[in-house]
């Protein structure tokens, strides 16, 4: 299957699951392919045939963007160099959860979350420690008795009851012993920090020299500026006091800039953020929902209200949170 066809299939699946899906980020380089929202769940989705192409730089960017935009970064892929991805298993690359299309379909359309995740050493499941402890006590087994049945140490059984995850084989044996489900789903949309590979999220890259005057304005009017490395926008600007984010682009207004501004508008609709593209000369006021502002106008903005008014005058308001 071509990557273009795979992107189309995954996008259609998300739409079938009730997600609002952005336009494809058809630019290079790019950290994600589409953004998607269903209710309060927001995804930044990278779609790959071979997930070995997903590098640390892209993973770091997706994790940063997920933090700034209150979104979950995920990769949907078919295979590694050595094997196809197994259905029902969550993998991790550079701290980002990776799903096969079948696993994504089960999760988002059928609403059946995966039970297994891959980690160094094999496949693991989340053991519901309280259910396990209750089942053991109801059977009137000691920790030592259960350890003997499993062929592990008493300390290992104690760790299971304290919340340590178990291999798929051990989990299956436990469920056979107690004739009861003891596993809990892997939470892809929240909580994966507890099981993903232990990689700290990289720091923001530096602001590009040509973008420093724009970043200075945002900082002056109360925003924290987060430069991006390979997103369709140059920065994500956060105003914590006003609880708002603004996506920003900056360049001469070329055909490529118009394309980026259009993508920013589509992503902004999904993530409920405003978007601004700063240009050297104003020839129109907006590209869909992205407001266009001249560099000189930008420098004259005095506060966040001025910026908001200008965006509302030229662009469009994002959908309000229900």
Buried (B, 14 or more C-beta within 10 A) or exposed (E): EEBEEBBBBBBEBBEEBEBBBBBBBEEEEBBBBBBBBBEEBBBBBBBBBEBEBBEEBBBBBBBBBBBBBEBBBBBBBBBBEEEEBBBBBBBBBBBBBBBBBBBBBBBBEEEEBBBBBBBEEEBBBBBBBEBBBBBBEEEEBEBEBBBBEBEBEBEBBBBBBEEBBBBBEBBBBBBEBBEBEBBBBBBBBEEBEEBBEEBEBBEBBEBEEEBEBBBBBBEEBBBBBBBBBBBBBBBBBBBEEEEBBBBBBBBEBEEEBBBBBBBBBBBBBBBBBBBBBBBEEBEEEBBBBBBBBBBEBBBEBEEBEEBBEBBEEBBBEBEEEE
